[in-house]
């Protein structure tokens, strides 16, 4: 059972890595087309917030996330918006 959990974790981490790579690639494409570096920070922050929201949403697939996870997610989200 432990091996299956680790394999499942690997699949989830792979999805998160693919999402991050995709968002960053889209940001690079816009930056390269417009020949500017203005989009790097915006897409970096966007991918950070997207992953935070996605992980929080996926944690709700099992029993409902606790108040503590909701608070932590909100704090991380606030910090990400500050970037």
C-alpha positions in Angstrom: 0.0 0.0 0.0 2.9 2.4 0.7 4.3 1.9 -2.7 1.0 2.7 -4.3 0.7 5.9 -2.3 4.2 6.9 -3.4 3.4 6.2 -7.0 0.2 8.2 -6.7 2.3 11.1 -5.2 4.7 10.9 -8.1 1.8 11.2 -10.6 0.5 14.2 -8.7 3.9 15.9 -8.6 4.3 15.2 -12.3 1.0 17.0 -13.0 2.0 19.9 -10.9 5.3 20.1 -12.7 3.6 20.0 -16.0 1.2 22.8 -15.0 4.1 25.0 -13.9 6.0 24.3 -17.0 3.0 25.1 -19.2 2.3 28.4 -17.5 5.9 29.4 -17.7 6.1 28.4 -21.3 3.1 30.5 -22.1 4.7 33.5 -20.3 7.9 33.0 -22.3 6.0 32.9 -25.5 4.3 36.2 -24.8 7.6 37.7 -23.7 9.5 36.5 -26.8 6.8 37.7 -29.2 6.6 41.1 -27.6 10.3 41.3 -26.9 9.8 42.4 -23.3 10.5 40.9 -19.9 7.4 42.4 -18.3 5.6 39.1 -18.2 8.1 37.0 -16.3 7.0 38.1 -12.8 3.3 38.1 -13.7 3.4 34.6 -15.0 5.7 33.4 -12.2 3.1 34.7 -9.7 0.3 33.3 -11.7 1.8 29.8 -11.7 2.4 30.0 -8.0 -1.2 31.0 -7.3 -2.6 28.5 -9.8 -0.7 25.7 -8.1 -1.7 26.8 -4.6 -5.4 26.9 -5.6 -5.1 23.5 -7.4 -3.4 21.8 -4.5 -6.0 23.2 -2.1 -8.8 22.1 -4.4 -7.3 18.6 -4.8 -6.9 18.3 -1.0 -10.7 18.6 -0.9 -11.1 15.4 -2.9 -10.7 13.5 0.3 -12.6 14.7 3.4 -13.2 18.4 3.4 -10.0 20.5 4.1 -9.8 21.7 7.6 -10.0 25.3 8.7 -6.3 25.2 9.2 -5.6 24.3 5.6 -8.1 27.0 4.5 -6.2 29.6 6.5 -2.8 28.5 5.3 -4.0 28.5 1.7 -5.4 32.1 2.2 -2.1 33.2 3.7 -0.1 31.7 0.9 -2.4 33.2 -1.7 -2.1 36.7 0.0 1.7 36.3 -0.1 1.6 35.3 -3.7 -0.6 38.3 -4.7 1.9 40.5 -2.9 4.6 39.4 -5.3 
